[in-house]
Amino acid sequence: MGTGLNREIEFDVKMEEVCLNSEPVFDEGDEYEADGDCSMERDDQAGESHTKKEPPQPTVGLEFDSFDEAYDFYNVYAKEQGFGIRVGNSWFRSKRKERYRAKLSCSSAGFKKKSEANNPRPETRTGCPAMIVIRLVESKRWRIVEVELEHNHPVSPQEKRFYKSHKKMILAARKSQPLPQPVTEIHTIKLYRTAVVDAGCNGCATVDAREGLNPRDHCSKHLQLKEGDAHAVYNFFCRMKLTNPNFFYLMDLDDDGRLRNVFWADAWSRAACGFFCDTIAIDSTCLVNKYETPLISFVGVNHHGQHVLLGCGFIGHESVESFVWIFRSWLNCMQGPPPQVIITDQCKTLKSAVSEVFPKARHCYCMWYIMQRVPEKLGGLKGYETIKGLLNKAVYNSLKIAEFEMAWADIIKQHGLEGNKWLQMLYEDRQRWVPVYLKDTFFAGMIPVQEKESLSAFFDGYVHKHTSFKEFVDKYDLALHRKHLKEAMADLGSRNPCFELKTRCNFELQLSKVYTKEIFERFQSEVEGMYSCFNTRQVSANGPIMTYIVKERVEVEGNEKEVRNYEVLYETSQVDIRCICSLFNYKGYLCRHALNVLNYNGVEEIPSRYILPRWSKDFKCRYPLDHSFDNIDIYNPIYWYNNLYKRAIPIVEEGARSEDHYRVALHELEELLNRFNIVEDNLM
């Protein structure tokens, strides 16, 4: 932690327990003058003054979704500049009493009426011209049409004054919080009246928390923030809460006020959890590679086979305690059933944390990450290229456990690797990462299982070894915007009722009407691959269960090909089928070998159990909610938000199908908003 930031941030402030995502508030018993100002001692202002980032200035053309949003924007700006605001004038449409124009002025605008009292209050206004004028445009948005930023009196954020409009803002934030829940370790965090920052270790030098220090050393257990990072993270959360109402975040502080861990998820990620949390990957690439930003991400796969962000955070110390904290934070945020399959890098602390927080999940290691370390771990060995080739063949090509065990033993024996600790560790954990042991695990295409496949991190291209916290939060919006745009374009590309067919196989025609474009093209390659298979024959029968052998010519090194035998089990009464390659569990669609056996038996359509709804074009429309949630408080506003958000997604997607759909959806939404206004009027 830089010493410059240590000098600027003061931590001799009052600490208090508050609910999740709430802001520090003042006691409602504090006295305020109706139009004047009230001095108030705030210990944090002096410490923040040098590093706080200036809020955006009001500019002509800036638009807001409501009058209240425009008021709050100007109020926040005013608070940071050191002045209060009030509504100077408002214009209403006479018939509907609907406000359509307003002037928001500095609280020192105009002058008070003269009082005939014996001891009138002194004049505090100066006729200040500073103001903005906002106007309702297109019957739904408020736009700034006039701006005057200059004041005729001194304003300064260092002034210890507290204005009436600021009190309203803070009390409104308090009232918007849900009723307090029983305090638990996860539901309560400590916030300070300063931005949450790292004050250093009583002046000790900055230390990398991942260098294996004593776990009791407090210096190794918190985030190593540089100057500007703390305020960047704090401002990022403030901005997201304003623009993303269902934004969720947690901060974990130690007893000295240092930031240990952070977790957050925006509304899009929280909604995606309801659809795509059956199989998730916990990406710790930044931790493994010791990046400056210790980022950890929760990633799922959407109906296009694209990676989607389900939440992320910063880990201050790679300990079981920290991983448990962030895993529980994510589980609390998603408010749904825990994932069935969790994929991580090979790590003992991760293993312990996953087993504690997700005891019923199948925990697997990502084979691709492990195989990427082969050059680093074995590159110096004699005969490395031969060892690498044999290792790849054992891992990627073994169809039966006995094959893998024999191949592994031969590698160890022939090359004298009995003492290699890394290979020993891999072998001990083989049931968590070698594909032949994971054939009963559904991966939804999350991990590569073939040698030619690759994998990239969700934030690949947006974060590198020296990316700071400040740089990352600045890039976060851009990264998610591009990911969301990619998903929207995939939705658009999947709207065709039927895609281009490349064969005459009915299986291809059947699923061209169901699957999204990307998933269909992957399945289509399996249909085309049926023609590289030959000599499908039954080798045994046990009641209704028949065993077939399907031969396939597959490419090996270079242009060479070899013939492999694939065993396929087919149950005739229920039309169940399973191939030894287990592509259905790895990828979520049937392989060419299984399709050959179905075709051989005269089955013209793929059984519905092998057409997964999660790959459907209309998946979000057909399955707007996960009804298996347990212990959900249906009277909680957060539940209302999540429920409405998920149900709104199909409306948006259907409304964007055509211009006619768009007009219908827009009209109905406007009518709904009008009905809300009528309800509000009746309640007043």
Secondary structure by P-SEA (a helix, b strand, c coil): ccaaaaaaccccbbbbbbcccccccccccccccccbbbbbbbccccccccccccccccccccccccaaaaaaaaaaaaaaacccccccbbbbccccccccbbbbbcccccccccccccccccccccccccbbbbbbccccccccccccccccbbbbcccccccaaaaaaaaaaaaacccccccccccbbbbccccccccccccccccccccccccccccccccccccaaaaaaaaaaaaaaaccccccbbbbbcccccccccccccaaaaaaaacccccccccccccccccccbbbbbbbcccccbbbbccccccccccaaaaaaaaaaaaaaaccccccbbbbcccaaaaaaaaaccccccccccaaaaaaacccccccccaaaaaaaaaaaaccccccaaaaaaaaaaaaaaacccccaaaaaaaaacccccccccccccccccccccccbbbbccccccccccccaaaaaaaaaaaaaaaaaaaaaaaaaacccccccccccaaaaaacccccaaaaaaaaaaaaacccccccccccccccbbbbbbbbbccccccbbbbbbbbbbbbcccbbbbbccccccccccccaaaaaaaaaacccccccccccccccccccccccccccccccccccaaaaaaaaaaaaaaaaaaaaccaaaaaaaaaaaaaaaaaaaaaaaaac
